[in-house]
């Protein structure tokens, strides 16, 4: 369990992820979360999408802080085509 606390904005993002079409029981990347959030409506209005979608770096930090998500795969040495490492997350 992480010593850092989830703030209100981060909890809003986690709730939006659960409202999205993304299956969080299977491993996913932060990039897939960004794509799912871009199509997810707000709590009050399903037609209005989120205005500010966090970067993949910020999403990875939120997942690390949250006790609801676990790191499944961490490719530190294996890089993608873009030259960035990938973290795979899953809801516990």
Buried (B, 14 or more C-beta within 10 A) or exposed (E): EEEEEBEEEBEBBBEBBEBBEBEBEEBBBBBBBBBBBEEBBBEEEEEEBBEEBBEBEBBBBBBBBBEEBBEEEEEEEEEEEEEEEBBBBBBE
